[in-house]
Amino acid sequence: MKEIRIKPGIHEGKKIVILEFKYDKELIDLTKRIRYAGWSHTLNAWYLPHSPDIMDQLRMYFKGKAWLRYDKTPANKEFFANYGKSGNNSIKGRKPITLNAKISMELKKFEDWMRNKRYSESTITTYTQGLKVFFNFLDNKPPEEIENEDLERFNKEYIIARKYSVSFQSQVINGVKLFFCIRQKRKLALEFIERPKRPKLLPNVLSKEEVKQILNIHKNIKHRAMLSLIYACGLRRGELLNLKIQDVDSGRGLLIIRQAKGRKDRVTPLSKKLLELLREYYKYEKPKRFLFEGVGGEKYSAGSLQKVLKNALVKAKIRKPVTLHWLRHSYATHLLENGTDLRYIQELLGHNSSRTTEIYTHVTDYSIKKIKSPFDDL
């Protein structure tokens, strides 16, 4: 089985848990599904905020996929105080997840239903893992006998007592809600379950000068084209990697983004400058199917794309923890600063709600700098 080495660390003055493992797409995808997981360019590793039950969370996500290992120094033992004995990945005071045949079959049918409804694999994994923890906590109590009091007790004695994140709490409760609606044909009164508000975080935005440095620093035309397209069209990472050659409509100056988040198609304009770059790239690389291909003509990997950005940051001497999504945030913010209507930006980004797009109004230089401080009138 694969192995993940775990180390304690400090990031921006806060305790973190560092995950180190050999490059493996499956492990990277699993790590990305964990809320608050981040990539550190400085550490060259994935990391998570430390919490008293961090090992419990990691065990749930990587069960059956990888062994969790850490050096048994006194400092590490204190840091990972809730971790069990060496080699068995158990948690002190935490029984392993064991489900009876009936509940396992119900969960399998629920998974099949979600796949038939075309839920994303990350959502299926999150809901299924949460339900396993829920039924395990209730000692395999038959689903038809579970009432609101059981969910309230789980919320209080498991999630809140172990100080799990707001996101994890919402994910588990949403999974339970959907399961009982679909498999049990009844609803639990979830409105009585206390749910704290999610923290509202501002998007990270780069200046135009920083974006220019990142996009122009690579000599490799393929790398320049990929990063330029993400910024110039406000693409998500997966949207870029899934692009086919025929999705570039050079005649109309449009890029067609098919089956993006929410299984929606959308179009976004391609500037003449970007089209020239793409034509130059196409003549040089001659991709066959995907616009950006890796080894053997396969779709370019997410890990390789992340390395392209990382190398650009190193060369440009930008020390900010920039991710690919920062380029998308920067695209939206710069459009707003240029006077583009918020409704058009919503369409270009593929947001369902205008409220999602409105967050960019909080970080635009244009909107903030217009405000005159009363200090100037003193």
C-alpha positions in Angstrom: 0.0 0.0 0.0 1.1 3.6 -0.6 2.7 5.6 2.2 2.1 9.1 3.4 4.7 10.5 5.8 3.3 13.1 8.2 5.3 15.8 9.9 4.4 18.7 12.2 5.2 22.2 11.0 4.5 25.9 11.3 2.9 28.0 8.5 2.2 31.7 8.9 2.6 31.3 12.6 0.1 28.5 12.9 0.5 24.8 13.5 0.1 22.6 10.4 0.4 19.0 9.5 2.6 18.3 6.4 1.8 15.4 4.1 4.7 14.0 2.1 4.4 11.3 -0.5 5.8 10.3 -3.9 3.9 11.8 -6.9 0.7 9.9 -7.2 -2.4 11.3 -9.0 -4.9 9.4 -6.8 -3.4 10.6 -3.5 -3.2 14.2 -4.9 -6.9 14.0 -5.9 -7.8 12.7 -2.4 -5.9 15.4 -0.7 -7.5 18.1 -2.7 -10.9 16.9 -1.5 -10.0 17.6 2.1 -11.3 21.1 3.1 -8.6 23.6 3.9 -5.9 21.4 2.4 -3.3 23.6 0.7 -0.1 23.4 -1.3 3.0 25.2 0.0 5.7 26.2 -2.5 8.1 26.8 0.3 7.7 23.4 1.8 7.0 21.7 -1.5 4.3 19.6 0.1 0.6 19.5 0.9 -0.5 20.7 4.4 -3.5 21.0 6.7 -4.3 23.1 9.7 -3.5 21.2 12.9 -6.5 20.2 15.1 -6.8 17.8 18.0 -8.5 15.2 15.8 -6.5 15.7 12.6 -5.4 12.1 12.4 -9.0 11.0 12.6 -9.8 13.1 9.5 -6.8 11.8 7.6 -7.6 8.2 8.5 -11.1 8.7 7.1 -9.9 10.2 3.8 -7.0 7.8 3.1 -8.5 4.6 4.5 -7.6 1.7 2.2 -5.5 4.0 0.0 -2.4 4.7 2.1 -0.6 4.1 5.4 -0.1 7.1 7.6 3.4 7.3 9.1 5.4 9.7 11.3 8.7 9.7 13.2 8.2 8.7 16.8 10.2 11.5 18.4 8.9 12.9 21.7 8.0 16.2 20.0 6.0 14.4 17.3 4.3 12.1 19.8 3.1 15.1 21.7 2.0 16.9 18.5 0.0 13.8 17.3 -1.2 12.9 20.7 -4.5 11.4 19.5 -2.8 9.0 17.1 -2.8 5.3 18.0 0.0 2.8 18.2 2.5 2.5 15.4 1.5 0.7 12.3 -2.2 0.2 12.8 -3.6 3.7 12.0 -6.0 3.5 14.9 -7.2 6.4 17.0 -7.2 6.4 20.8 -10.8 6.1 22.0 -12.0 5.8 18.4 -13.3 2.4 17.2 -12.7 1.4 13.6 -15.5 1.9 11.1 -17.4 -1.4 10.7 -20.7 -1.5 9.0 -23.1 -4.4 8.8 -24.2 -5.9 5.5 -27.6 -4.1 5.4 -26.2 -0.6 5.8 -23.3 -1.4 3.4 -25.8 -2.4 0.8 -27.9 0.7 1.4 -24.8 2.9 1.0 -23.8 1.1 -2.2 -27.3 1.7 -3.7 -27.0 5.4 -2.6 -23.7 5.6 -4.4 -25.2 4.1 -7.5 -28.0 6.6 -7.4 -25.6 9.6 -7.1 -23.6 8.3 -10.0 -26.7 7.8 -12.1 -27.6 11.5 -11.3 -24.1 12.5 -12.4 -22.9 13.8 -9.1 -19.2 14.5 -9.1 -16.9 11.8 -7.7 -15.6 14.2 -5.0 -19.2 14.7 -3.8 -19.9 11.0 -3.9 -16.8 10.3 -1.8 -17.5 13.0 0.7 -21.2 12.0 1.3 -20.4 8.3 1.5 -17.5 8.8 3.9 -19.6 11.0 6.1 -22.5 8.5 6.2 -20.1 5.7 7.2 -18.9 7.8 10.1 -22.5 8.6 11.0 -23.8 5.0 11.0 -20.6 3.8 12.8 -21.2 6.3 15.5 -24.8 5.0 16.0 -23.5 1.4 16.2 -25.2 0.3 12.9 -28.6 1.4 14.1 -31.1 0.4 11.3 -31.8 3.5 9.1 -35.6 3.1 9.5 -35.2 3.6 13.3 -33.0 6.7 13.1 -34.7 9.9 14.3 -33.8 13.6 14.7 -32.4 12.9 18.2 -29.8 10.6 16.7 -28.5 13.3 14.3 -28.6 15.9 17.1 -26.5 13.6 19.3 -24.0 12.9 16.5 -23.7 16.6 15.8 -23.0 17.4 19.5 -21.0 14.4 20.6 -19.0 13.7 17.5 -18.6 16.7 15.2 -18.7 19.6 17.8 -16.9 17.6 20.5 -14.1 16.8 18.2 -13.9 20.4 16.8 -14.4 19.4 13.2 -14.6 22.2 10.7 -17.8 24.0 9.6 -17.4 22.6 6.1 -17.1 19.0 7.4 -20.2 19.5 9.5 -22.2 20.8 6.6 -21.0 18.1 4.2 -22.0 15.2 6.6 -25.4 16.7 7.4 -26.1 17.3 3.7 -25.1 13.7 3.0 -27.4 12.4 5.7 -30.2 14.6 4.5 -30.0 13.3 0.9 -29.6 9.7 2.0 -32.8 9.7 4.0 -34.7 11.5 1.3 -33.7 9.1 -1.4 -33.3 5.7 0.4 -35.8 6.1 3.2 -38.3 8.4 1.5 -38.5 10.6 4.5 -37.0 13.8 5.9 -35.2 14.4 9.1 -35.8 17.8 10.6 -32.4 19.2 9.9 -33.5 22.8 10.4 -33.2 22.2 14.2 -29.6 21.2 13.9 -27.4 24.1 14.7 -25.0 25.0 11.8 -22.5 27.8 12.3 -21.9 30.2 9.5 -19.1 29.6 7.1 -16.3 32.1 7.3 -16.4 34.6 4.4 -13.0 34.8 2.8 -11.9 37.3 0.2 -10.5 35.9 -3.1 -6.8 36.2 -3.5 -5.9 38.7 -6.3 -2.7 39.5 -8.1 -1.8 42.9 -9.6 -1.7 43.2 -13.4 2.1 43.6 -13.2 2.4 40.3 -11.2 0.2 38.5 -13.7 2.3 39.8 -16.6 5.5 38.5 -14.9 4.0 35.1 -14.4 2.6 34.7 -17.9 5.8 35.9 -19.7 8.5 34.3 -17.6 8.4 30.9 -19.3 10.2 30.4 -22.6 8.3 27.2 -23.3 5.4 28.2 -25.5 3.1 25.5 -24.2 3.6 26.6 -20.6 2.9 30.2 -21.6 -0.2 29.3 -23.5 -1.7 27.3 -20.6 -1.2 30.0 -18.0 -2.3 32.7 -20.4 -5.5 30.9 -21.2 -6.4 30.4 -17.6 -6.0 34.1 -16.9 -7.4 35.5 -20.2 -10.6 33.4 -20.0 -11.0 33.0 -16.2 -10.8 29.2 -16.4 -10.8 26.7 -13.6 -7.9 24.2 -13.8 -10.1 21.3 -14.9 -11.8 23.4 -17.6 -8.4 24.1 -19.1 -7.3 20.5 -19.0 -10.5 19.3 -20.6 -10.4 21.6 -23.6 -10.4 20.0 -27.0 -8.9 21.5 -30.2 -12.4 22.1 -31.6 -13.4 24.1 -28.6 -11.3 27.0 -30.0 -13.6 28.8 -32.4 -11.0 31.1 -34.0 -13.5 32.4 -36.6 -15.8 33.9 -34.0 -13.1 34.6 -31.5 -14.7 32.4 -28.9 -13.6 29.6 -26.5 -16.3 27.0 -25.8 -16.1 25.5 -22.3 -18.1 22.3 -22.2 -19.7 20.6 -19.2 -17.9 22.7 -16.6 -18.9 23.0 -12.9 -22.6 22.3 -12.6 -22.5 20.4 -15.9 -23.0 23.6 -17.9 -21.5 24.8 -21.2 -20.5 28.4 -21.6 -18.5 30.6 -24.0 -15.9 33.3 -23.4 -14.2 35.7 -25.8 -10.7 35.1 -27.1 -8.6 38.2 -27.7 -6.6 38.5 -31.0 -3.4 38.5 -29.0 -4.3 35.2 -27.3 -5.4 33.7 -30.6 -2.0 34.5 -32.1 -0.3 32.8 -29.1 -2.5 29.7 -29.5 -1.8 29.5 -33.3 1.9 29.7 -32.6 1.6 27.0 -29.9 -0.5 24.7 -32.2 2.0 24.9 -35.1 4.8 24.0 -32.7 3.1 21.2 -30.6 0.5 19.9 -33.1 -1.8 18.3 -30.4 -4.2 15.6 -31.7 -7.2 15.6 -29.4 -6.8 17.7 -26.3 -5.7 21.3 -26.7 -2.9 20.6 -24.1 -1.6 17.0 -24.1 0.8 15.1 -21.9 2.8 12.0 -22.5 1.3 9.7 -25.1 -1.4 12.2 -26.2 -3.2 11.9 -22.9 -4.8 14.9 -21.2 -2.2 17.1 -19.5 -2.1 16.3 -15.8 -3.1 18.6 -13.0 0.1 18.0 -11.1 2.2 19.0 -14.1 0.2 22.2 -14.6 0.7 23.1 -11.0 4.5 22.6 -11.5 4.4 25.0 -14.5 2.9 27.7 -12.2 5.3 26.9 -9.4 8.3 27.2 -11.7 7.0 30.5 -13.0 6.7 31.9 -9.5 10.3 30.9 -8.7 11.6 32.5 -11.9 9.6 35.7 -11.3 10.7 35.8 -7.7 7.1 36.0 -6.5 6.9 34.7 -2.9 3.1 34.7 -2.5 1.4 31.3 -2.2 -0.2 31.7 -5.6 -2.4 28.9 -7.0 -3.9 28.5 -10.4 -7.3 29.7 -9.1 -5.6 33.1 -8.2 -5.4 33.7 -11.9 -9.2 33.2 -12.3 -9.8 35.5 -9.3 -7.5 38.1 -10.8 -9.2 37.9 -14.2 -12.6 38.7 -12.6 -11.3 41.5 -10.5 -9.4 43.1 -13.3 -12.5 43.0 -15.5 -14.5 44.7 -12.8 -11.8 47.4 -12.4 -12.0 48.0 -16.1 -15.8 48.7 -15.8 -17.2 45.4 -17.0 -20.8 44.9 -15.8 -21.0 42.3 -12.9 -23.8 40.4 -14.8 -21.4 39.8 -17.7 -18.6 38.7 -15.4 -21.1 36.2 -13.8 -21.8 34.7 -17.2 -18.1 34.5 -18.1 -17.2 32.7 -14.9 -20.1 30.4 -15.0 -21.5 31.3 -11.6 -25.1 30.3 -10.9 -25.7 33.1 -8.5 -24.7 36.8 -8.8 -24.0 36.7 -5.0 -20.9 34.5 -5.8 -19.6 37.1 -8.3 -20.3 40.0 -6.0 -17.4 39.0 -3.7 -15.0 40.6 -6.3 -16.5 44.0 -5.5 -14.7 43.8 -2.1 -11.2 43.5 -3.6 -11.2 45.8 -6.6 -8.8 48.7 -6.4 -11.3 50.8 -8.4 -14.1 50.5 -5.9 -11.9 50.8 -2.8 -9.8 53.8 -4.0 -13.0 55.8 -4.9 -13.8 55.9 -1.2 -12.6 59.1 0.4 -11.5 58.8 4.0 -13.0 61.3 6.5 -9.4 61.7 7.7 -8.7 63.8 4.7 -11.3 66.3 5.7 -9.9 66.9 9.2 
